[in-house]
Each structure stands twice: as C-alpha cells, then as structure tokens.
C-alpha cells in the first residue's frame, strides 16, 4: 500500500520561501509522475504542480513562476519549493502520484502539511 508523508508546513509571512517534502512509501518514485496539491479551507483540492511527459512540470496559473516541483529519487521524496508566498497560498498541501494531465492516481491521501501565510 502506498503512503504519503507530507511535511514542512508552517506559518510564514508574505514574501518568504518554504520547501515542502513528501516522502512516499510502498512504491518507488522512479518511473512515475508526481503532483502536489493544495486545499484551502472551504475549498476543493486543487493541483498546484505536477510532472508530465519527460518529467516536465506544469503549474497552476496562481503559482506559476513561484513554485517548483522536484524530486530526490534516492530519498523517495517529492519536494515543492515555494517562493514569494502570498496569503492566497495558505492551505493544506498534499502529494499523490499522477501527471498534470491524468490527475491524482491514488484515492487514499496523506494527512498533508499546513501552510499559513499571514502578516
């Protein structure tokens, strides 16, 4: 069974940077595309970043140019680097397997990690 362990969330001020981690157990990150997702309070979960063909990533318009998804195959971990955070980036962040075009594969999600951006 695949499990996702998200970490790195915290409270920060607008304009700062943060890197979130997602360590996967139960399968290797190799050979698959991975995505990072966000759910703000009272809203549906949305895709913020996901790998696609040849591992080229796509990003939601609201985060493009500020967020970067990358991985460490040896650590079986997928990261999300977030720069110049805004209040609108507040939410709980998750990871899952799946390309930008296909969406999340697994129906069971991790607990996520919460990011609060406020002044």
C-alpha positions in Angstrom: 0.0 0.0 0.0 1.3 3.4 -0.9 1.5 6.1 1.8 2.3 9.7 1.6 4.1 11.6 4.4 4.0 15.3 3.9 6.0 17.7 6.0 7.5 21.2 6.1 4.4 23.3 6.6 4.5 26.1 9.0 3.3 29.7 9.5 5.3 32.3 7.5 5.0 35.9 6.4 4.2 37.0 2.9 7.2 37.1 0.6 9.1 34.3 2.3 10.0 31.0 0.8 9.3 27.5 2.0 10.1 23.9 0.8 7.6 21.1 1.5 8.6 17.5 1.4 6.5 14.4 0.6 8.1 11.0 1.3 6.4 8.1 -0.3 6.4 4.6 1.0 5.1 1.5 -0.7 6.4 2.2 -4.2 9.3 3.9 -5.8 9.0 7.4 -7.2 11.0 6.3 -10.2 9.1 5.7 -13.4 6.1 7.8 -12.4 4.9 11.3 -12.5 4.1 13.1 -9.2 2.0 16.0 -8.2 1.5 18.4 -5.4 -2.0 19.6 -4.4 -3.4 22.2 -2.2 -6.7 22.6 -0.3 -7.7 25.9 1.2 -10.3 26.0 3.9 -13.7 25.5 2.5 -12.5 24.9 -1.0 -11.8 21.9 -3.2 -8.4 20.3 -3.5 -6.5 21.7 -6.5 -3.4 20.8 -8.4 -0.6 23.3 -7.9 2.2 21.4 -9.6 2.6 18.1 -11.4 5.1 16.4 -13.6 4.1 15.5 -17.1 5.8 13.9 -20.2 9.5 13.6 -19.8 9.0 14.9 -16.2 8.4 18.5 -17.4 6.3 20.1 -14.8 3.2 22.2 -15.2 1.9 24.6 -12.6 -1.4 26.3 -11.7 -1.6 29.8 -13.0 -1.8 31.2 -9.5 1.7 29.7 -8.6 3.5 29.7 -11.9 7.0 31.2 -11.7 7.0 30.9 -7.9 6.6 27.2 -7.2 8.9 24.4 -8.3 8.3 20.7 -8.0 11.3 18.4 -7.9 12.3 15.0 -6.5 15.1 13.0 -4.9 14.8 9.5 -6.2 17.3 8.1 -3.6 15.2 9.5 -0.8 11.9 8.6 -2.5 10.7 12.1 -1.8 9.0 14.8 -3.9 9.5 18.4 -2.9 7.7 21.6 -3.6 9.7 24.8 -3.4 7.5 27.8 -2.9 8.9 31.3 -3.3 7.4 34.7 -2.6 4.5 33.3 -0.7 1.2 35.1 -0.6 -1.8 34.9 1.7 -3.6 33.1 -1.1 -1.1 30.2 -0.8 -2.5 29.3 2.7 -3.8 25.8 2.8 -3.0 22.2 3.4 -0.6 20.7 0.9 -0.6 17.1 -0.3 1.1 14.9 -2.8 0.0 12.0 -5.0 1.1 10.1 -8.0 -0.2 11.3 -11.3 0.7 13.6 -14.1 -0.8 17.0 -14.8 -3.0 15.6 -17.5 -4.2 12.5 -15.6 -4.6 13.9 -12.1 -4.1 12.0 -8.8 -3.9 8.3 -9.0 -4.4 7.1 -5.5 -7.7 7.7 -3.7 -6.1 7.4 -0.3 -4.3 10.7 0.6 -1.8 11.5 3.3 -2.6 13.9 6.1 -1.0 16.8 4.3 1.0 19.6 5.8 -0.5 23.0 6.5 1.0 26.3 5.4 -0.3 29.6 6.8 0.8 32.8 5.1 -0.1 35.9 7.1 1.3 39.1 8.2 
